Amino acid sequence: MNAAYRQLYIFQILLTGHVAVKSELANRFNVTPRVIQRDFSQLREFLTTESLDYQLIYSRRLNGYQLHGTPVTITKQSILLLIKVLLASRSLTTTEMHQTITNLLNLSSPEDQREIQPIIKNESFYYQPLQHQQPLLDRLWQFSQFITQKQPVTIIYQKQHREVVTRTILPEAVIFSEYYFYVVAYNAKYRSNLFYRLDRIRHFQTSSQPITRTRAERFEDGELRQLIHYMTPGKEITLRFKFWGIVEAALDRFPTAKIITRHSDYVVIEATAFDLGAKMWLLSQGSNVAVIAPAEFVASIKTTLAEMAARYH
């Protein structure tokens, strides 16, 4: 093994949080300790010349060298949290999920990895991805680039009932919600921002067809998060409902929500949201909710409840 490989090896073990012990390295590479000491000197010179935010420090307690510095780091607690959220999302294929977990673990030291791995072992082993089985990591990155570059894209898209359509869109945001990644994109044909599930995009290619929007048609993903549920669009309304369930759950579901009145066994909540997604959540709460305004929305809820009841006859 030549000197370049030896020095790369030393740098790699230092970067991963290990201690570089001179005698062990000399034995591994069958060289004298003086040669290894020269490697350390050259490595220290490299860190200085390239203005890297590291220092090569000798530890008497550990009898070896360590890298000290302030690189971009992530704590073991943060890594565990990210892995737990990823596993719960079920959004990636099994291969991509394990690949992503491995990449996250590699950001931590070997000691932290040994602490994290037993915690996630069972959940990772029994991981069940969603039914679509579409790899998403590369696609997610590509559409993020289209957004940054303001690049129109022509997509072949499979709709909910398996109808396949071709659309030319201007991607504006990628959002994750309720197990799925969505591309929010401006569609010039309909002059509105529509939602496309990323896994249902069967093919895509960049388009030379320019797409322009008015200022009013521009998309604000932060504002959308305040109003939308289940990535279901609709008409923006301000609604009121009585709620007998866990109040915190309702307030968390509607970021714009506020309690109007409190009663002995229920509260009245007001929120601004898109009607279709709000309706889906409200219906899921069963007898814990009663919508009281606006009148048109109340009528829509009653109609749906009647249709639901009729299915049980």
C-alpha positions as CSV (number, residue, x, y, z in Angstrom):
1,M,0.0,0.0,0.0
2,N,1.4,3.4,-1.0
3,A,1.7,6.5,1.1
4,A,-1.3,8.2,-0.4
5,Y,-3.6,5.3,0.5
6,R,-2.1,5.2,4.0
7,Q,-2.7,8.9,4.6
8,L,-6.3,8.6,3.2
9,Y,-6.9,5.7,5.5
10,I,-5.7,7.7,8.5
11,F,-7.8,10.7,7.5
12,Q,-10.9,8.5,7.1
13,I,-10.7,7.0,10.6
14,L,-10.1,10.4,12.1
15,L,-13.2,11.8,10.3
16,T,-15.4,9.0,11.6
17,G,-14.4,9.8,15.2
18,H,-11.8,7.1,15.8
19,V,-8.5,7.6,17.5
20,A,-5.4,7.2,15.3
21,V,-2.8,5.3,17.4
22,K,0.7,5.6,15.9
23,S,1.9,2.1,16.9
24,E,-1.2,0.4,15.6
25,L,-1.0,2.2,12.3
26,A,2.7,1.3,12.0
27,N,1.9,-2.4,12.5
28,R,-1.0,-2.3,10.1
29,F,1.0,-0.8,7.2
30,N,4.3,-2.4,8.2
31,V,6.2,0.9,8.5
32,T,8.1,2.6,11.3
33,P,6.4,4.9,13.8
34,R,8.5,7.7,12.3
35,V,6.7,7.2,9.0
36,I,3.3,7.4,10.6
37,Q,4.4,10.6,12.5
38,R,5.4,12.1,9.2
39,D,1.9,11.2,7.9
40,F,0.4,13.1,10.8
41,S,2.6,16.1,10.1
42,Q,1.5,16.2,6.4
43,L,-2.1,15.8,7.4
44,R,-1.8,18.7,9.8
45,E,-0.2,20.8,7.1
46,F,-3.1,19.9,4.7
47,L,-5.7,21.0,7.2
48,T,-3.9,24.4,7.6
49,T,-3.3,24.9,3.9
50,E,-6.9,24.1,2.9
51,S,-8.3,26.2,5.8
52,L,-10.4,23.2,7.1
53,D,-12.0,23.8,10.4
54,Y,-10.2,20.9,12.1
55,Q,-7.3,20.5,14.4
56,L,-5.2,17.3,14.8
57,I,-4.8,16.9,18.5
58,Y,-2.8,14.3,20.5
59,S,-4.5,12.8,23.5
60,R,-2.3,11.4,26.2
61,R,-5.3,9.7,27.8
62,L,-6.1,7.9,24.6
63,N,-2.5,7.5,23.4
64,G,-3.4,8.7,19.9
65,Y,-4.6,11.5,17.7
66,Q,-8.1,12.9,17.2
67,L,-9.7,15.5,15.0
68,H,-11.1,18.4,16.8
69,G,-13.1,21.2,15.2
70,T,-16.6,22.6,14.5
71,P,-17.7,20.8,11.3
72,V,-21.4,20.5,10.5
73,T,-22.6,17.8,13.0
74,I,-25.9,16.2,13.9
75,T,-26.6,14.7,17.3
76,K,-27.5,11.1,17.9
77,Q,-30.9,12.3,19.3
78,S,-31.6,14.2,16.0
79,I,-30.5,11.2,13.9
80,L,-32.8,8.8,16.0
81,L,-35.7,11.3,15.6
82,L,-35.2,11.5,11.8
83,I,-35.0,7.7,11.4
84,K,-38.2,7.2,13.5
85,V,-40.1,9.8,11.5
86,L,-38.9,8.2,8.2
87,L,-40.0,4.7,9.3
88,A,-43.4,5.9,10.4
89,S,-43.9,7.7,7.1
90,R,-43.6,4.4,5.1
91,S,-42.9,6.7,2.1
92,L,-39.9,5.0,0.7
93,T,-39.3,1.5,-0.8
94,T,-37.6,-0.9,1.5
95,T,-34.3,-0.5,-0.4
96,E,-34.4,3.3,-0.3
97,M,-35.4,3.3,3.4
98,H,-32.5,1.1,4.5
99,Q,-30.2,3.2,2.3
100,T,-31.4,6.4,3.9
101,I,-31.1,5.0,7.4
102,T,-27.5,3.8,6.7
103,N,-26.6,7.3,5.3
104,L,-28.0,9.0,8.4
105,L,-26.2,6.6,10.7
106,N,-23.0,7.3,8.9
107,L,-23.3,10.9,10.0
108,S,-22.7,9.8,13.6
109,S,-19.7,8.4,15.4
110,P,-19.4,4.6,15.7
111,E,-20.2,4.9,19.4
112,D,-23.5,6.7,18.6
113,Q,-24.3,4.2,15.9
114,R,-24.0,1.3,18.4
115,E,-26.5,3.1,20.7
116,I,-29.0,3.9,17.9
117,Q,-29.0,0.6,16.0
118,P,-30.7,-1.6,18.8
119,I,-33.4,1.1,19.2
120,I,-34.4,0.9,15.5
121,K,-33.6,-2.7,14.8
122,N,-37.1,-4.2,15.3
123,E,-39.0,-1.4,13.5
124,S,-36.6,-1.4,10.6
125,F,-36.8,-5.2,10.3
126,Y,-40.6,-5.1,10.1
127,Y,-40.8,-2.0,7.9
128,Q,-43.7,-2.2,5.4
129,P,-43.6,0.4,2.5
130,L,-46.6,1.7,0.7
131,Q,-48.2,-0.2,-2.1
132,H,-46.9,1.9,-5.0
133,Q,-43.4,0.5,-4.7
134,Q,-41.9,3.5,-6.7
135,P,-38.4,4.6,-5.9
136,L,-38.6,8.3,-5.0
137,L,-35.2,9.6,-3.8
138,D,-33.8,10.6,-7.3
139,R,-37.2,11.8,-8.4
140,L,-37.6,14.0,-5.3
141,W,-34.2,15.6,-6.0
142,Q,-34.8,16.1,-9.7
143,F,-38.1,17.9,-9.1
144,S,-36.5,20.0,-6.4
145,Q,-34.0,21.1,-9.0
146,F,-36.8,21.9,-11.4
147,I,-38.3,24.2,-8.7
148,T,-35.0,26.0,-8.1
149,Q,-34.4,26.5,-11.8
150,K,-38.0,27.5,-12.5
151,Q,-38.0,24.8,-15.2
152,P,-41.3,23.7,-16.9
153,V,-41.7,19.9,-17.1
154,T,-43.9,17.7,-19.2
155,I,-45.2,14.7,-17.2
156,I,-47.1,11.6,-18.0
157,Y,-49.3,11.2,-14.9
158,Q,-51.6,8.4,-13.7
159,K,-54.7,9.8,-12.0
160,Q,-56.6,8.3,-9.1
161,H,-58.7,6.0,-11.3
162,R,-55.8,4.9,-13.5
163,E,-56.5,7.4,-16.2
164,V,-53.2,8.5,-17.8
165,V,-52.8,12.1,-18.9
166,T,-50.0,14.3,-20.2
167,R,-49.5,17.7,-18.6
168,T,-46.9,20.5,-18.9
169,I,-46.5,22.1,-15.5
170,L,-44.2,24.5,-13.6
171,P,-43.2,22.7,-10.3
172,E,-43.3,25.1,-7.4
173,A,-43.0,22.9,-4.2
174,V,-42.5,19.4,-3.0
175,I,-44.6,18.6,0.1
176,F,-45.0,15.5,2.2
177,S,-48.4,14.8,3.7
178,E,-50.2,11.7,4.9
179,Y,-47.7,9.1,3.6
180,Y,-47.1,10.7,0.1
181,F,-44.9,13.2,-1.5
182,Y,-46.7,15.7,-3.7
183,V,-45.5,18.1,-6.4
184,V,-47.4,21.3,-6.2
185,A,-47.3,22.8,-9.7
186,Y,-48.8,25.6,-11.8
187,N,-50.9,24.2,-14.7
188,A,-51.3,26.9,-17.4
189,K,-54.2,25.1,-19.0
190,Y,-56.3,25.3,-15.8
191,R,-54.6,28.5,-14.6
192,S,-54.2,27.2,-11.1
193,N,-51.8,25.3,-8.8
194,L,-52.6,21.6,-8.7
195,F,-51.3,18.6,-6.8
196,Y,-49.5,15.6,-8.4
197,R,-48.5,12.6,-6.3
198,L,-44.8,12.1,-7.0
199,D,-45.2,8.3,-7.2
200,R,-47.9,8.6,-9.9
201,I,-45.6,10.5,-12.3
202,R,-44.8,7.8,-14.7
203,H,-42.4,9.8,-17.0
204,F,-41.1,13.3,-17.1
205,Q,-38.9,15.5,-19.2
206,T,-38.0,19.2,-19.3
207,S,-40.0,21.4,-21.6
208,S,-39.1,24.4,-23.7
209,Q,-42.7,25.6,-23.5
210,P,-42.6,28.8,-21.3
211,I,-45.1,29.1,-18.5
212,T,-45.9,32.5,-17.0
213,R,-48.1,33.4,-14.1
214,T,-49.6,36.5,-12.6
215,R,-48.4,37.5,-9.1
216,A,-51.8,36.4,-7.7
217,E,-51.2,32.9,-9.2
218,R,-47.9,32.4,-7.4
219,F,-47.8,29.6,-4.9
220,E,-47.0,30.1,-1.2
221,D,-46.2,26.7,0.4
222,G,-46.1,28.1,3.9
223,E,-49.6,29.6,3.5
224,L,-50.9,26.4,2.0
225,R,-49.7,24.4,5.0
226,Q,-52.0,26.5,7.1
227,L,-55.1,25.8,5.1
228,I,-54.9,22.4,3.4
229,H,-55.6,18.8,4.7
230,Y,-54.8,15.5,3.1
231,M,-53.4,17.5,0.1
232,T,-57.0,18.0,-1.0
233,P,-57.7,21.4,-2.6
234,G,-61.0,23.2,-2.6
235,K,-62.5,26.5,-1.6
236,E,-61.1,28.5,1.2
237,I,-63.7,28.9,4.0
238,T,-63.9,30.0,7.6
239,L,-65.8,27.3,9.4
240,R,-67.1,26.8,13.0
241,F,-67.8,23.5,14.7
242,K,-68.6,22.1,18.1
243,F,-66.0,19.6,19.3
244,W,-66.3,17.0,22.0
245,G,-63.0,15.2,21.3
246,I,-59.4,15.9,22.3
247,V,-59.2,19.7,21.8
248,E,-55.4,19.6,21.2
249,A,-55.9,17.2,18.2
250,A,-58.4,19.6,16.5
251,L,-56.1,22.6,17.1
252,D,-53.1,20.7,15.7
253,R,-55.1,19.6,12.6
254,F,-56.1,23.2,11.8
255,P,-53.1,25.6,12.3
256,T,-55.4,28.6,12.0
257,A,-57.8,27.3,14.6
258,K,-58.9,29.2,17.7
259,I,-61.4,28.4,20.5
260,I,-64.4,30.7,20.3
261,T,-66.3,29.5,23.4
262,R,-65.9,26.8,26.0
263,H,-68.8,24.8,27.4
264,S,-68.9,22.1,30.1
265,D,-68.5,19.2,27.7
266,Y,-67.4,20.8,24.4
267,V,-65.7,23.7,22.7
268,V,-66.6,25.8,19.7
269,I,-63.7,26.1,17.3
270,E,-63.2,28.5,14.3
271,A,-60.7,27.8,11.6
272,T,-59.9,28.8,8.0
273,A,-59.2,25.9,5.7
274,F,-59.9,24.5,2.3
275,D,-63.3,22.9,2.5
276,L,-62.7,19.5,0.9
277,G,-59.8,18.5,3.1
278,A,-61.5,19.9,6.2
279,K,-64.6,18.0,5.5
280,M,-62.6,14.7,5.3
281,W,-61.1,15.3,8.7
282,L,-64.3,16.4,10.3
283,L,-66.2,13.4,9.1
284,S,-63.5,11.2,10.5
285,Q,-64.3,12.4,14.0
286,G,-67.7,10.8,14.1
287,S,-70.0,12.0,16.9
288,N,-67.3,14.1,18.4
289,V,-68.0,17.0,16.0
290,A,-71.0,19.1,14.8
291,V,-70.3,21.7,12.1
292,I,-72.4,24.9,12.6
293,A,-71.1,27.3,10.0
294,P,-71.1,28.3,7.2
295,A,-74.6,27.2,6.2
296,E,-73.5,25.9,2.8
297,F,-70.7,23.8,4.4
298,V,-73.2,22.4,7.0
299,A,-75.5,21.4,4.2
300,S,-72.7,19.6,2.4
301,I,-71.8,17.7,5.6
302,K,-75.4,16.6,6.1
303,T,-75.7,15.4,2.5
304,T,-72.5,13.3,2.9
305,L,-73.7,11.8,6.2
306,A,-77.0,10.9,4.6
307,E,-75.2,9.2,1.8
308,M,-73.1,7.3,4.3
309,A,-76.1,6.2,6.3
310,A,-77.8,5.0,3.1
311,R,-75.0,2.6,2.4
312,Y,-75.9,0.7,5.6
313,H,-79.5,0.0,4.5
